[in-house]
Amino acid sequence: MSELYLRVMRRVGHYRWFSLFMKHVGSRVDRALIRASRGRFSMSGPALPTMLLTTKGRRSGKDRTVPLHYVRDGKNLVAACENFGLKAASSWPKNLLADPKARIEIGGTAATYLSRPATEDEVARNMPRLIEMWPAHDSHMEHNGVRHVIVFEPLAAKNLSASAQLRCAATAHVHYRAAAFVTCCALDDNESAYR
């Protein structure tokens, strides 16, 4: 039964009506379902790993939470956004540009992560896995021509100072807006930030 559900979800994911439904209704329902079940259930089913990403609204300053499919890349998480193929840009990548710190909840457990645009190597390594999991990533990209691939690094593992986080946010913002890929550079005290 779950295999049939997954095939149906993957097939209807390509249609515009499904994109509109998920953007305006399904994401809210899925967010509530994931929270209520502490991550045991989602509209996507158990075969599609789904996290709840909470960002700080760049204008409102309020927490904004969206369900996202993701893959693991070592200790990092990787997600892609084409905003369901719709013309309007999705808010969460813009929110992460303004403040790269994010809270991610998986299976009822929340942790803090630092986000950044994926490098070319990370895109090449993880995008095929994301597309295999959710083939509509490609059709969404064809419809709107925009794809954000974001890497989430566990903040506890990085132990960055506040100044390093600010430098990371500022440099990631500049390069991301310029559509450049982010590379890691060394800072003082063996900290890392992205430029």
N, C-alpha and C positions, 0 to 999 in steps of 0.2 A: 504493500500500500504506500509506504513512504517513498519507494522508488518511482512509482507512478506520479505522486505529488511533485517530486523533484523535477521529473521530466516536464510536467505541465507548467510548473513555475518557470523553468528555464525557457520554455517555448513562448509563453505569454509575455515574458520579460522584454521581448523585442518590440512589442506593440505600443504605440503612442498612448492609447487609452489606459494601458496598464501603468505607464510612466506617470500620467496625470493622476491616476488613482493613488499610486504609491507616494507621490510628492505631496499630495494634499490630504490624504486620509490614511493610507496604509502605513506610512512612517509613524504616525501618531499612535495607531492601534498597535503596531509592532513594538514601539517603545514601552507602552503600557503593559503589554503581554510579557515582554522580557523582564521588566522590573517586577511585576507581580509574581512571576515564576522563578525569580532569582536566576535568570538565564537558562532555565531548563526548556522553555518553549519560545519559539519565534514563528512568525508567519512564513519564514523561509524553510522551516523544518530543520532537523538535526544535521543534515548533510552540508549545510552552508554555515560555517562559523560566523556568528554575528556578535558584534560588540556594541556597547552604547558609548558613543563619544560625546563628551561634554566640553564645550568650548565657552569662552567668555565672549558675549556679543560685542563686536568692535564699536558699535554706536551706543547700544543700550547698557552695556556692562553686565547684563543678566546672563545667567547660565543658559546655554542652548544645547539640547541633547538630541542626537540623531542615531538611529541604528545603522551600522555599516558592516558589510562583509569584509573580511580581512584574511590575510595569510601571515604565518609566522616566518620570520627570517632571522634565525638565531634567537637572540633575546628581544629583537625588535618586532613590531607589528607593521604591516604594510596594507594600505587601503587606497583605492582609486575612486575618483569622482568625475563623472561626466554629466552630473545633474540629470540623470534619467534621459539624456538626449534632448532636454528642453533648452530653449535659447537663453533664458534667464540664468545667470550664474548662481551656483549654489553658495550658501552663506558660510558653511563650515570651513572651506579652505581659506576664505577671506578672513574669517575670525582667527584662524591659526597664524596668518601672516601678521595680524595685529598683536597677538599674544600666543606664542608657540606652545605654551604650557597647556596641557589638556588632561582631563580625568577620563580614564577608560574603565568600563565595567565589563567584565567577562565572567560568566557563571556566577553572578552575584558578588564577586570580589572586585573592588575598585582600586586602582593605582594611578599615580601621576606619571605622565609621560611628557617628553619634550618632542615636538614635531619639527619636521623639516622636509623640504622637497626631496624626493629620491634622486640619487645619482643615476647616470646612464646605466651603470652596471646593475644597480638595484632594480631599475625599471626592466632591463633585459632579463634579469633573473626571476622577478616576481610577477610581472604583468602576464606572462603565459599561464601561470598558476591561477591568477585572479580570473582570467578569461575562461580557463577550463572550468572553474567553479561557477562562474556567472557569465555565460557567453554574451549576454546583452551588453557587456562593457564595450564590445566592438561596434555593435549597431548604434549605441548611444553616442560613441565617438564620431561615427559617420554622420549622425544627425546634427550635432552642434560643433564639432571640430575642436573641442576643448577637453583635455584630460589632465587632471591633477593626480599625481601619484605621490602619496605622503608616507613618510617613514615616521614611526613613533618609537622613540627610545625611552626605556624606563628611566625616570629621573633619579631614582634612588641609586641606580648603578652609575650614573654619571657624576653625581655629587658636584654639580657646577655651582659656583658662587653666583650671587645675584648679578654682579657686573658681567660675568661671562654669559649668563642667560640673556641679558639685555643686548650684549654685542651679537649674540646668536640671532636674536629676534630682528635686530636692525639689519644685519647683513643678509639674512635669509630673505627678508622682505624686499630688499633692493634687487637681489639676484632673481628672486622668484618673479617679480614684476617684469623683469627683463627677459623672462623665459629662459634663463640660464639654468644649468644644472648646478646643484650645490655640491661643493667639495669640502672636505674636512681640513682644517688648518690647526696648527699647534699654537697655543697661547701660553702666557706665563703660568707658572705653578702647575705645569702638565695638564691644564684644562683644555677642553676642546670647544670650539665654536665653529660656525659654518660661514663661509664667505663665497 
